[in-house]
C-alpha cells in the first residue's frame, strides 16, 4: 500500500519533508518501524512507545491520539503528517 508522510517544521535529524512510501504496514507503529525507524527514534518515547508530548501525528488530518494512537490502522493512500508543537522564540 502507498502512504504519504509529510514533515512540518523542524524535527532533529530529519532532512526530508515528504515521502511516498510503499509499505505492508497495518498500522502506524509498523510503518514507523519498517520505513521510518530513524524518525521513530526521535519522536517516540522508548518507555511508553507513544509519541513524545511535543510531537503530533495526524492521519488523514485527524490527531491519532484521539484514534487508536500508533495502533491506528492504515489504508492505501493514507496521508500522515508529523510536526513538533514546540517552536523557537
Phi and psi in degrees as a GROMACS rama.xvg file:
@    title "Ramachandran Plot"
@    xaxis  label "Phi"
@    yaxis  label "Psi"
@TYPE xy
-103.302  134.917  UNK-2
-132.997  149.467  UNK-3
-105.189  128.798  UNK-4
-117.215  127.651  UNK-5
-125.136  135.667  UNK-6
-108.059  128.145  UNK-7
-111.049  134.736  UNK-8
76.1078  -161.396  UNK-9
-100.085  127.289  UNK-10
-128.592  121.585  UNK-11
-53.185  133.74  UNK-12
82.7743  -1.74115  UNK-13
-104.043  120.267  UNK-14
-115.703  23.9577  UNK-15
-131.597  161.557  UNK-16
-117.414  -25.68  UNK-17
-154.045  139.129  UNK-18
-138.504  143.736  UNK-19
-107.188  118.656  UNK-20
-112.097  141.717  UNK-21
-108.877  103.468  UNK-22
-130.499  165.493  UNK-23
-108.867  20.3921  UNK-24
-71.613  141.053  UNK-25
-89.8166  -26.32  UNK-26
-143.576  176.332  UNK-27
-61.4192  -40.5557  UNK-28
-58.3482  -46.5223  UNK-29
-64.7269  -39.0327  UNK-30
-60.1683  -47.3955  UNK-31
-61.4818  -41.9909  UNK-32
-69.307  -39.9039  UNK-33
-75.1575  -46.6046  UNK-34
-118.978  -16.3625  UNK-35
-132.059  42.144  UNK-36
-59.4458  -37.869  UNK-37
-63.9974  -39.1282  UNK-38
-68.9509  -39.2992  UNK-39
-58.9845  -40.6177  UNK-40
-63.1919  -26.1561  UNK-41
-86.5037  -40.0129  UNK-42
-103.924  -8.6021  UNK-43
-109.513  134.116  UNK-44
-72.9159  126.212  UNK-45
-62.7231  -34.0802  UNK-46
-77.501  -47.5076  UNK-47
-90.7915  -16.6252  UNK-48
56.6911  32.6885  UNK-49
-121.555  159.682  UNK-50
-58.8321  141.064  UNK-51
-59.6925  150.401  UNK-52
-61.7763  -18.8343  UNK-53
-99.5139  15.9915  UNK-54
-123.111  140.226  UNK-55
-117.751  141.642  UNK-56
-122.624  124.497  UNK-57
-111.638  137.743  UNK-58
-116.447  115.534  UNK-59
51.7795  44.7377  UNK-60
67.5156  18.4265  UNK-61
-118.853  131.843  UNK-62
-64.1137  121.941  UNK-63
-67.7156  -17.6682  UNK-64
-68.011  -18.2935  UNK-65
-95.8153  -1.84954  UNK-66
-105.62  -121.095  UNK-67
-113.443  29.7497  UNK-68
59.232  -139.996  UNK-69
-71.8504  -10.6896  UNK-70
-90.1964  5.95153  UNK-71
-62.8392  129.377  UNK-72
-67.1505  147.026  UNK-73
-105.622  147.71  UNK-74
-121.339  157.752  UNK-75
-57.791  134.119  UNK-76
84.7664  8.08032  UNK-77
-61.9121  149.015  UNK-78
-116.519  122.279  UNK-79
-115.702  129.102  UNK-80
-120.824  131.204  UNK-81
-124.625  132.001  UNK-82
-150.912  157.989  UNK-83
-91.2222  135.085  UNK-84
-87.0608  -2.48906  UNK-85
-103.049  132.483  UNK-86
-125.527  164.613  UNK-87
-80.6334  167.388  UNK-88
